[in-house]
């Protein structure tokens, strides 16, 4: 499927009227935000991503990655090697969320400063 076809498919979905709700529907889980955070540094294999996130089950991580791939945020690259190698990376759309993740990080840092 071409990028244009994929974007038409995304546009055809029924999205919430509120833009904040739309964003939260795409990245609203704890795991998705952490996936975005860790893939922002570059492509990672599944095991590397699981270790970097910590405390996420294989089942949940797989589910979140599939959802993010379907939403056009994550790209899954399978290399024809023995054993097969799979890498995950952010798409251009996924990379465009970097300012959102940065804002969450900055807010968290400021919150922690206020605590102590």
TORLUM-364351 format. One line per field, with one value per residue: residue in one letter; residue number from 1; x, z, y of N, C-alpha, C in turn. Coordinates in nm, 3 decimals, always signed. Each point is the difference from the previous one (the first is absolute). Last residue first. Layout:
N
resn = a,...
resi = NUM,...
n.px = X,...
n.pz = Z,...
n.py = Y,...
ca.px = X,...
ca.pz = Z,...
ca.py = Y,...
c.px = X,...
c.pz = Z,...
c.py = Y,...
//
This chain:
116
resn = x,x,x,x,x,x,x,x,x,x,x,x,x,x,x,x,x,x,x,x,x,x,x,x,x,x,x,x,x,x,x,x,x,x,x,x,x,x,x,x,x,x,x,x,x,x,x,x,x,x,x,x,x,x,x,x,x,x,x,x,x,x,x,x,x,x,x,x,x,x,x,x,x,x,x,x,x,x,x,x,x,x,x,x,x,x,x,x,x,x,x,x,x,x,x,x,x,x,x,x,x,x,x,x,x,x,x,x,x,x,x,x,x,x,x,x
resi = 116,115,114,113,112,111,110,109,108,107,106,105,104,103,102,101,100,99,98,97,96,95,94,93,92,91,90,89,88,87,86,85,84,83,82,81,80,79,78,77,76,75,74,73,72,71,70,69,68,67,66,65,64,63,62,61,60,59,58,57,56,55,54,53,52,51,50,49,48,47,46,45,44,43,42,41,40,39,38,37,36,35,34,33,32,31,30,29,28,27,26,25,24,23,22,21,20,19,18,17,16,15,14,13,12,11,10,9,8,7,6,5,4,3,2,1
n.px = +1.013,-0.423,-0.002,+0.268,-0.177,-0.274,+0.208,+0.138,-0.332,-0.128,+0.266,-0.066,-0.356,+0.063,+0.227,-0.250,-0.229,+0.247,+0.094,-0.276,+0.058,+0.187,-0.282,-0.126,+0.304,+0.135,+0.259,+0.185,+0.194,+0.161,+0.175,+0.216,+0.092,+0.354,+0.196,-0.237,-0.231,-0.287,-0.392,-0.258,-0.398,-0.191,-0.356,-0.355,-0.455,-0.386,+0.047,+0.374,-0.045,-0.206,+0.270,+0.285,-0.182,-0.051,+0.381,+0.133,-0.225,+0.124,+0.402,+0.055,+0.198,+0.325,+0.412,+0.254,+0.365,+0.024,-0.255,+0.168,+0.328,-0.145,-0.175,+0.292,+0.123,+0.138,+0.024,-0.077,-0.461,-0.252,-0.126,-0.390,-0.421,-0.182,-0.215,-0.447,-0.322,-0.136,-0.336,-0.449,-0.239,+0.058,-0.328,-0.404,+0.055,-0.014,-0.424,-0.221,+0.094,-0.223,-0.546,-0.374,+0.067,+0.032,-0.042,+0.205,+0.224,+0.447,+0.357,+0.081,+0.236,+0.466,+0.226,+0.084,+0.376,+0.427,+0.016,-0.022
n.pz = +4.545,-0.247,-0.416,-0.360,-0.283,-0.359,-0.395,-0.309,-0.282,-0.380,-0.382,-0.277,-0.302,-0.400,-0.349,-0.276,-0.351,-0.386,-0.322,-0.363,-0.475,-0.161,-0.165,-0.450,-0.315,+0.144,+0.328,+0.153,+0.082,-0.167,-0.057,-0.225,-0.059,-0.004,-0.302,-0.376,-0.257,+0.241,+0.145,+0.254,+0.151,+0.208,+0.227,+0.048,-0.219,+0.122,+0.046,+0.256,+0.461,+0.205,+0.077,+0.375,+0.421,+0.110,+0.142,+0.445,+0.330,+0.062,+0.229,+0.465,+0.349,+0.309,-0.204,-0.390,-0.268,-0.134,-0.372,-0.425,-0.186,-0.200,-0.446,-0.328,-0.204,-0.211,+0.116,+0.301,+0.118,+0.190,+0.460,+0.143,-0.136,+0.239,+0.399,-0.017,-0.039,+0.388,+0.297,-0.234,-0.339,-0.501,-0.367,+0.142,+0.169,-0.300,-0.115,+0.303,-0.007,-0.326,-0.074,-0.191,-0.100,-0.362,-0.397,-0.490,-0.419,-0.063,-0.018,-0.413,-0.318,+0.029,-0.201,-0.459,-0.139,+0.035,-0.221,-0.022
n.py = +1.862,-0.040,+0.246,-0.149,-0.333,+0.132,+0.140,-0.328,-0.180,+0.246,-0.041,-0.377,+0.009,+0.233,-0.221,-0.282,+0.202,+0.122,-0.346,-0.213,-0.079,-0.410,-0.341,+0.026,-0.155,-0.474,-0.354,-0.491,-0.553,-0.531,-0.554,-0.491,-0.573,-0.400,-0.066,+0.365,+0.416,+0.411,+0.385,+0.443,+0.386,+0.504,+0.399,+0.314,-0.088,-0.299,-0.472,-0.123,+0.013,-0.372,-0.374,+0.011,-0.106,-0.459,-0.238,+0.054,-0.248,-0.453,-0.100,+0.253,+0.368,+0.231,+0.254,+0.240,-0.124,-0.459,-0.137,+0.109,-0.274,-0.400,+0.024,+0.288,+0.491,+0.544,+0.521,+0.380,+0.036,-0.367,-0.030,+0.249,-0.166,-0.353,+0.100,+0.141,-0.336,-0.241,+0.168,+0.157,+0.269,+0.137,+0.032,+0.210,+0.440,+0.362,+0.157,+0.276,+0.454,+0.263,-0.023,-0.218,-0.534,-0.392,-0.410,-0.167,+0.060,+0.169,-0.311,-0.200,+0.247,-0.006,-0.360,+0.020,+0.244,-0.202,-0.484,-0.547
ca.px = +0.106,-0.019,-0.096,+0.067,+0.090,-0.083,-0.046,+0.116,+0.036,-0.099,+0.025,+0.124,-0.032,-0.081,+0.090,+0.074,-0.098,-0.026,+0.114,-0.047,-0.062,+0.103,+0.040,-0.113,+0.002,-0.026,-0.110,+0.043,-0.108,+0.029,-0.108,+0.023,-0.055,-0.145,-0.024,+0.120,+0.005,+0.115,+0.043,+0.085,+0.058,+0.031,+0.117,+0.101,+0.101,-0.029,-0.126,+0.030,+0.071,-0.095,-0.091,+0.076,+0.017,-0.130,-0.036,+0.087,-0.044,-0.134,+0.017,+0.001,-0.111,-0.127,-0.006,-0.126,+0.009,+0.092,-0.060,-0.110,+0.062,+0.059,-0.105,-0.060,+0.031,-0.062,+0.038,+0.147,+0.045,+0.029,+0.119,+0.120,+0.038,+0.049,+0.136,+0.085,+0.021,+0.098,+0.134,+0.041,-0.050,+0.115,+0.117,-0.040,-0.002,+0.139,+0.059,-0.051,+0.070,+0.136,+0.099,-0.005,-0.074,+0.083,-0.078,-0.044,-0.134,-0.097,-0.006,-0.063,-0.144,-0.053,-0.006,-0.113,-0.123,-0.022,+0.080,-0.085
ca.pz = +0.098,+0.111,+0.096,+0.067,+0.099,+0.109,+0.081,+0.069,+0.106,+0.105,+0.068,+0.078,+0.113,+0.093,+0.067,+0.098,+0.102,+0.089,+0.087,+0.139,+0.021,+0.036,+0.138,+0.084,+0.000,-0.132,-0.015,-0.006,+0.006,+0.065,-0.014,+0.085,-0.048,+0.023,+0.084,+0.054,-0.043,-0.084,+0.015,-0.111,+0.035,-0.117,+0.009,+0.086,-0.079,+0.005,-0.072,-0.142,-0.045,-0.004,-0.113,-0.124,-0.013,-0.029,-0.136,-0.091,+0.000,-0.060,-0.145,-0.048,-0.094,+0.061,+0.130,+0.063,+0.025,+0.111,+0.122,+0.037,+0.045,+0.132,+0.100,-0.013,+0.102,-0.009,-0.116,-0.009,-0.047,-0.144,-0.024,+0.065,-0.074,-0.129,+0.025,+0.023,-0.128,-0.080,+0.058,+0.099,+0.136,+0.088,-0.068,-0.054,+0.106,+0.036,-0.114,+0.008,+0.112,-0.039,+0.079,-0.042,+0.090,+0.107,+0.076,+0.134,-0.011,-0.008,+0.131,+0.090,-0.031,+0.060,+0.145,+0.028,-0.029,+0.109,-0.008,+0.000
ca.py = -0.006,-0.093,+0.056,+0.113,-0.058,-0.053,+0.114,+0.054,-0.094,+0.016,+0.129,-0.014,-0.087,+0.080,+0.095,-0.080,-0.041,+0.115,+0.031,+0.007,+0.132,+0.097,-0.029,+0.040,+0.147,+0.055,+0.095,+0.139,+0.097,+0.127,+0.098,+0.117,+0.127,+0.013,-0.115,-0.060,-0.140,-0.027,-0.139,-0.046,-0.130,-0.084,-0.088,+0.063,+0.070,+0.143,+0.022,-0.023,+0.118,+0.111,-0.024,+0.025,+0.145,+0.061,-0.039,+0.075,+0.140,+0.009,-0.018,-0.138,-0.018,-0.043,-0.066,+0.043,+0.144,+0.029,-0.053,+0.089,+0.125,-0.024,-0.022,-0.132,-0.099,-0.132,-0.079,-0.006,+0.132,-0.008,-0.082,+0.054,+0.121,-0.049,-0.049,+0.118,+0.067,-0.073,+0.016,-0.100,+0.014,-0.021,-0.056,-0.130,-0.101,-0.029,-0.073,-0.137,-0.060,-0.037,+0.074,+0.141,+0.090,+0.054,+0.097,-0.043,-0.056,+0.110,+0.064,-0.097,+0.004,+0.122,-0.019,-0.089,+0.074,+0.094,+0.123,+0.117
c.px = +0.108,+0.110,-0.019,-0.090,+0.076,+0.089,-0.085,-0.040,+0.120,+0.032,-0.098,+0.026,+0.122,-0.039,-0.076,+0.097,+0.071,-0.100,-0.026,+0.113,-0.056,-0.060,+0.104,+0.034,-0.111,+0.014,-0.014,-0.123,+0.059,-0.123,+0.040,-0.112,+0.025,-0.049,+0.083,-0.040,+0.135,+0.007,+0.113,+0.049,+0.076,+0.069,+0.014,+0.132,+0.108,+0.104,-0.038,-0.125,+0.041,+0.068,-0.100,-0.088,+0.074,+0.013,-0.130,-0.033,+0.084,-0.046,-0.134,+0.017,+0.009,-0.119,-0.142,-0.010,-0.125,+0.004,+0.088,-0.065,-0.107,+0.064,+0.058,-0.097,-0.063,+0.048,-0.065,+0.047,+0.152,+0.045,+0.034,+0.125,+0.129,+0.047,+0.063,+0.144,+0.090,+0.029,+0.105,+0.142,+0.041,-0.039,+0.114,+0.117,-0.044,+0.005,+0.143,+0.056,-0.041,+0.082,+0.141,+0.108,+0.005,-0.084,+0.082,-0.082,-0.053,-0.143,-0.106,-0.012,-0.076,-0.149,-0.060,-0.018,-0.125,-0.130,-0.033,+0.090
c.pz = -0.021,+0.104,+0.120,+0.108,+0.077,+0.110,+0.118,+0.092,+0.081,+0.117,+0.115,+0.080,+0.091,+0.123,+0.102,+0.079,+0.111,+0.111,+0.088,+0.098,+0.141,+0.027,+0.049,+0.148,+0.090,+0.009,-0.145,-0.011,-0.001,-0.007,+0.078,-0.029,+0.102,-0.047,+0.126,+0.079,+0.040,-0.029,-0.099,+0.031,-0.123,+0.049,-0.128,+0.004,+0.081,-0.075,-0.005,-0.084,-0.147,-0.055,-0.016,-0.122,-0.129,-0.024,-0.042,-0.145,-0.096,-0.012,-0.071,-0.152,-0.052,-0.096,+0.042,+0.141,+0.069,+0.032,+0.122,+0.130,+0.049,+0.058,+0.140,+0.115,-0.038,+0.111,+0.006,-0.120,-0.017,-0.057,-0.148,-0.041,+0.055,-0.084,-0.127,+0.023,+0.015,-0.132,-0.091,+0.047,+0.100,+0.147,+0.097,-0.070,-0.050,+0.107,+0.034,-0.114,+0.015,+0.113,-0.039,+0.070,-0.051,+0.089,+0.121,+0.066,+0.136,-0.002,+0.003,+0.141,+0.091,-0.029,+0.068,+0.150,+0.029,-0.020,+0.118,+0.000
c.py = +0.094,+0.008,-0.089,+0.060,+0.109,-0.055,-0.046,+0.117,+0.047,-0.092,+0.021,+0.126,-0.017,-0.082,+0.084,+0.091,-0.077,-0.032,+0.123,+0.035,+0.015,+0.138,+0.099,-0.022,+0.054,+0.152,+0.041,+0.088,+0.140,+0.089,+0.125,+0.099,+0.112,+0.138,+0.016,-0.124,-0.060,-0.150,-0.023,-0.140,-0.050,-0.127,-0.081,-0.077,+0.068,+0.084,+0.147,+0.025,-0.011,+0.126,+0.114,-0.021,+0.035,+0.151,+0.067,-0.030,+0.082,+0.146,+0.018,-0.002,-0.143,-0.003,-0.032,-0.057,+0.054,+0.149,+0.029,-0.045,+0.097,+0.124,-0.015,-0.020,-0.133,-0.095,-0.138,-0.081,+0.002,+0.134,-0.012,-0.077,+0.059,+0.118,-0.057,-0.045,+0.122,+0.070,-0.063,+0.029,-0.105,-0.003,-0.033,-0.069,-0.136,-0.109,-0.040,-0.085,-0.145,-0.063,-0.044,+0.082,+0.145,+0.090,+0.043,+0.110,-0.051,-0.052,+0.110,+0.057,-0.095,+0.016,+0.122,-0.019,-0.083,+0.078,+0.091,+0.123
//
